[in-house]
Amino acid sequence: MMKIYLLLISVWGYNGTQWEYTGNQYVMKEYFTFEECQELINEDNWKKNENNLFYTVQFDCVLEDSY
């Protein structure tokens, strides 16, 4: 059976010591194989514009049944 993955984008904040999950996330409503999802989150496919050093986003591929 093929495993189904979802693209998850989460928001993280830096408290001066460590990065903490803010509780905000976005999940793309499309199914992917692991390889397809990994290609989507590859940093070479994105242009970053991070002006606030205290916040960032993280891209992950998660199994559909674990979300």
Phi, psi and omega per residue, in radians:
M1 nan 2.336 -3.111
M2 -1.353 2.379 3.088
K3 -1.443 2.464 -3.119
I4 -1.883 2.309 -3.120
Y5 -2.042 2.648 3.085
L6 -2.073 2.556 3.058
L7 -1.517 2.118 -3.115
L8 -2.056 2.276 3.072
I9 -2.043 2.115 -3.127
S10 -2.079 2.691 -3.107
V11 -1.848 2.329 -3.093
W12 -2.203 2.553 3.112
G13 -2.155 2.533 3.140
Y14 -1.750 2.173 -3.084
N15 -1.676 0.199 -3.114
G16 1.739 -0.306 3.135
T17 -2.145 -0.767 -3.081
Q18 -2.619 2.848 3.082
W19 -1.472 2.379 3.132
E20 -2.239 2.455 3.083
Y21 -1.189 2.269 -3.076
T22 -1.441 -0.258 -3.090
G23 1.737 -0.054 -3.140
N24 -1.818 2.332 3.099
Q25 -2.654 2.759 3.096
Y26 -2.225 2.413 3.115
V27 -2.171 2.166 3.123
M28 -1.215 2.335 -3.092
K29 -1.524 0.944 3.121
E30 -2.516 2.516 -3.126
Y31 -1.648 2.534 -3.128
F32 -2.396 2.733 2.862
T33 -1.334 2.924 3.124
F34 -1.055 -0.740 -3.111
E35 -1.128 -0.739 3.113
E36 -1.093 -0.758 -3.130
C37 -1.150 -0.739 3.110
Q38 -1.072 -0.645 3.103
E39 -1.141 -0.697 3.133
L40 -1.112 -0.680 -3.072
I41 -1.538 -0.023 3.111
N42 -0.995 2.234 -3.088
E43 -1.005 -0.437 3.129
D44 -1.162 -0.308 -3.123
N45 -1.571 -0.045 -3.023
W46 -2.214 2.535 2.995
K47 -1.859 2.186 -3.101
K48 -1.653 2.496 3.008
N49 -2.388 1.452 -3.069
E50 -1.865 1.718 -3.127
N51 -1.677 -0.325 3.136
N52 -1.839 1.934 -3.068
L53 -1.227 -0.154 -3.087
F54 -1.705 -0.063 3.108
Y55 -2.339 2.563 3.059
T56 -2.651 2.938 3.021
V57 -2.031 2.645 3.138
Q58 -2.199 2.335 3.110
F59 -1.791 2.288 3.130
D60 -2.437 2.718 2.992
C61 -1.891 2.119 -3.098
V62 -2.129 2.560 3.060
L63 -1.122 2.406 -3.107
E64 -1.010 -0.735 -3.097
D65 -1.325 -0.078 3.075
S66 -1.749 -0.059 -3.113
Y67 -1.714 nan nan
